[in-house]
Amino acid sequence: MNNIRESYFIELDEDAQRQYIDARAVFTAWEDARRAADEVRGGMYWQTKHAQDYLIRTSASNSQKSLGPRSPDNEEIYRRFMERKQLSDKRVADLKKELAKHQRLNKVHRVGRAPNILVEILNKLYKSGIAEYFTVVGTHALYAYEAEAGLRILGTAALATRDVDLLWDIQRRLSFVTKMHNLDTSFLSLLKKVDPTFTRRDDQHHTAYNSKGFEVDLIRRLHKDGDPHPVQITDDEGDFYVVEAESAASLQGAAQFQTIIVSTSGQMARMKTVPPVVFAKTKRWLSELESREAVKRQRDKMQAEIVEKLLADHLLP
């Protein structure tokens, strides 16, 4: 095998590539089914009041709204809603079983190697409806690039990190705060649902770590006029503060790159990160910062070279 400076990656074997394609298709179908199911969350029922039947629509939060008295139109609305809900629930349940099967096959064929904790965190963000406010930046983006390209980056140095950087879109702060208020939770509390040992660092309030030393860092662009600073991500006293990062503005303004990553256990998650070309440019810039630690600059350069090679070989868009 060539030196990593000459050969940065190897392709997954054919069985693993086929399995990833099949598993990704099931995962994206499950995502679509979940979105369709969200449209019929809650329920409908008939309520009798003053000898008259009324059609009641209930939401997921158990709020109720009357759609009016029984009529041919409302009976048809009720019939269609119940039919959609039953079909939607069955579709989600069936695809969930398929996902479990493909998780086992992913593990057998060693399709992915993303950290389990990373995949679990991303899935929690999506299921909570807040994934749209965050972008994975930094080293962990490489898991998305290698998954999309159907290959494995050689060596461990390029992927050596125990923390994931989540870039928060502060421009959508009000929308995010409203969403978290409706969820009645804090960001740290969401992490604790993934791993109850997550706790905020006393010396770095933008970082939480778990009992195995895995860290989650929340970063934002440098504050501009109108931006609150410093800013806590929710009103909960023990929640994250979000730290400024000089490179965040260019990363925030970049188009999105999304794909499905696979963990060592076979679980899948959608990762939203920055386009490979933006990643490579940012890593080149970081590798030339004299104020940055030498070991980090070396890793930045290696990561830039790897992604530049993927782009040059047309393995990534």
Secondary structure, DSSP 8 states (H G I E B T S, - for coil): ---TTT--EEE--HHHHHHHHHHHHHHHHHHHHHHHHHTT-SEEEEEEETTEEEEEEE-TT--EEEEEE--HHHHHHHHHHHHHHHHHHHHHHHHHHHHHHHHHHHHHTT---B-HHHHHHHHHHHHTT-GGGEEEESTTHHHHHHHHHTEEE-SSGGG--SEEEEEE-GGGHHHHHHHHHHHT--HHHHHHHH-TT-EE-SS-TTEEE-TT--EEEEEE----TT--SS-BSSS-TTS-B-EE-TTHHHHHTS--EEEEEEBTTS-EEEEEE--HHHHHHHHHHHHT-TTS-HHHHHHHHHHHHHHHHHHHTTS--
